[in-house]
Amino acid sequence: SLLLLQSLASAALAAAMLARQPPAASPRAPRQRQRWRWVVVVGAYYASHWFGLASLPFLSYPVHVTLKSCKAIPVVIGERLLTDRRHAPSKYLGVIAMCVGASAFVVSAMGDASDKTTTARGVGLVGCALVADGLYGGFQTKLVGSCDSEWVLMFTMNAWQAALSLGSALAGGEGPGAG
């Protein structure tokens, strides 16, 4: 599975970077009340990638790239709703401009008779991926301060995503000996 390979590669990179860092003077263990945040972040991170990959057969490449390029929109909204983080008004104006531009592009692409590959199902799947981006983006902002480094966050998220991807691949018959 593509998601499994991406997760393993990212976790390996983070592990290598962690191995190069000097040990923290006093390593911070996740506080009990933050464990549910880790569950939300990892679940939403996995969902974002899963929905994004699931949308590929139902979208033209330009539409997929345009919609996924709008990741800043749900992340800014998620940070606004889930954290104390506030952005400058110019950031919100940029997000609004991105919404208008992406909407116009998608509507025009769906109305093009020559482009049969962009469907409402594909747009819906990318929409789910973007909602998951906003969810994990907001909660990730809260978690990053509780980690010894950003590499801890990257390793933890990708190691758990790899485990979820492996389970999904095995359940879907993609494991060793399948075929």
MARTIKOL-312181 format. One record per residue (C-alpha): y, x negated, z. Coordinates in Angstrom, 3 decimals, m for minus. Layout:
N
       yy       xx       zz
        Y        X        Z
...
***
This chain:
179
       yy       xx       zz
    0.000    0.000    0.000
    3.447   m1.278   m0.928
    4.907   m0.221    2.397
    2.200   m2.092    4.309
    2.852   m5.296    2.368
    6.624   m5.008    2.834
    6.201   m4.403    6.572
    3.825   m7.324    7.031
    6.125   m9.673    5.115
    9.164   m8.582    7.139
    7.301   m8.863   10.445
    6.049  m12.334    9.469
    9.598  m13.447    8.601
   10.915  m12.122   11.914
    8.062  m13.814   13.806
    8.855  m17.122   12.089
   12.536  m16.795   13.004
   11.632  m15.930   16.599
    9.388  m18.994   16.787
   12.343  m21.175   15.753
   14.613  m19.823   18.486
   14.696  m21.330   21.952
   13.194  m19.006   24.562
   15.648  m16.669   26.230
   16.732  m17.704   29.707
   15.699  m14.329   31.025
   13.851  m12.244   28.413
   14.690   m8.568   28.506
   11.823   m6.128   28.523
   12.506   m2.659   27.142
   13.670   m0.350   29.880
   11.462    2.675   30.488
   14.088    5.138   29.260
   14.421    3.244   25.982
   10.788    3.507   24.980
   11.355    6.950   23.492
   14.190    5.438   21.437
   11.733    2.899   20.048
    9.380    5.736   19.098
   12.215    7.564   17.315
   13.462    4.406   15.563
   10.034    3.299   14.366
    9.046    6.819   13.300
   12.291    7.387   11.401
   12.110    3.888    9.861
    8.613    4.625    8.583
    9.639    8.106    7.393
   12.633    6.702    5.522
   10.461    4.291    3.582
    7.660    6.804    3.054
    9.972    9.530    1.696
   11.827    7.001   m0.455
    8.614    5.790   m2.068
    7.247    9.345   m2.411
   10.378   10.357   m4.343
    9.945    7.726   m7.073
    7.752    9.795   m9.441
   10.239   12.669   m9.304
   13.506   10.818   m9.973
   14.937    8.782  m12.778
   15.671    5.229  m11.737
   19.486    5.581  m11.896
   19.417    8.698   m9.716
   17.128    7.044   m7.160
   19.315    3.945   m6.958
   22.472    6.047   m6.680
   21.101    8.219   m3.889
   19.592    5.352   m1.881
   22.850    3.441   m2.317
   24.430    6.210   m0.272
   22.530    5.094    2.848
   25.873    4.379    4.530
   26.610    8.102    4.634
   23.805    9.185    7.010
   24.059    5.931    8.985
   27.773    6.508    9.709
   27.039   10.134   10.616
   24.074    9.088   12.801
   26.146    6.465   14.596
   28.929    8.994   15.150
   26.586   11.630   16.572
   24.142    9.408   18.489
   26.291    6.552   19.819
   29.761    5.777   21.082
   30.466    3.781   17.935
   33.496    4.896   15.981
   34.578    3.669   12.575
   38.003    3.242   11.038
   39.316    6.207    9.016
   38.933    4.126    5.851
   35.155    4.001    6.445
   35.007    7.811    6.628
   37.099    8.120    3.460
   34.699    5.735    1.722
   31.759    7.856    2.838
   33.434   11.020    1.523
   34.157    9.336   m1.815
   30.523    8.209   m1.986
   29.332   11.781   m1.316
   31.493   13.204   m4.085
   30.484   10.505   m6.573
   26.766   10.708   m5.807
   26.811   14.510   m5.962
   28.567   14.496   m9.326
   26.116   11.918  m10.697
   23.016   13.781   m9.496
   24.240   17.147  m10.783
   25.027   15.648  m14.182
   21.641   13.869  m14.314
   19.726   17.034  m13.418
   21.570   18.973  m16.121
   20.730   16.415  m18.826
   18.010   17.905  m21.010
   16.834   14.434  m22.073
   16.128   13.410  m18.459
   13.051   15.336  m17.350
   12.194   12.888  m14.570
   14.828   13.980  m12.059
   13.641   17.017  m10.128
   14.808   18.963   m7.108
   11.636   17.779   m5.338
   12.649   14.157   m5.867
   16.189   14.808   m4.649
   14.739   16.598   m1.604
   12.434   13.681   m0.781
   15.309   11.193   m1.021
   17.352   13.581    1.124
   14.635   13.380    3.788
   14.685    9.574    3.517
   18.459    9.566    4.008
   18.227   11.839    7.067
   15.651    9.424    8.518
   18.035    6.524    7.711
   20.760    8.230    9.741
   18.407    8.881   12.628
   17.042    5.372   12.898
   20.442    3.821   12.131
   22.052    5.587   15.066
   19.272    4.834   17.524
   18.909    1.261   16.234
   22.566    0.651   17.102
   21.738    1.562   20.703
   18.615   m0.606   20.811
   19.987   m3.795   19.276
   21.987   m4.563   22.414
   18.863   m4.384   24.556
   16.929   m6.927   22.458
   17.044  m10.683   22.958
   17.969  m11.001   19.261
   18.056   m9.012   16.059
   14.770  m10.722   15.140
   13.046   m8.947   18.055
   14.252   m5.638   16.641
   13.143   m6.573   13.110
    9.734   m7.771   14.282
    9.067   m4.725   16.472
   10.112   m2.195   13.837
    8.142   m3.834   11.039
    5.020   m4.568   13.097
    4.804   m0.914   14.131
    5.598    0.239   10.596
    2.765   m1.985    9.341
    0.393   m0.343   11.834
    1.479    3.139   10.713
    1.170    2.121    7.059
   m2.300    0.696    7.596
   m3.403    3.892    9.331
   m1.951    5.974    6.509
   m3.599    3.813    3.842
   m6.996    3.974    5.568
   m6.700    7.740    6.077
   m5.766    8.145    2.407
   m8.769    6.163    1.185
   m6.816    3.047    0.208
   m8.678    0.687    2.533
  m11.282   m1.972    1.804
  m14.157   m0.622   m0.245
  m12.149    2.361   m1.510
  m12.170    3.169   m5.128
***
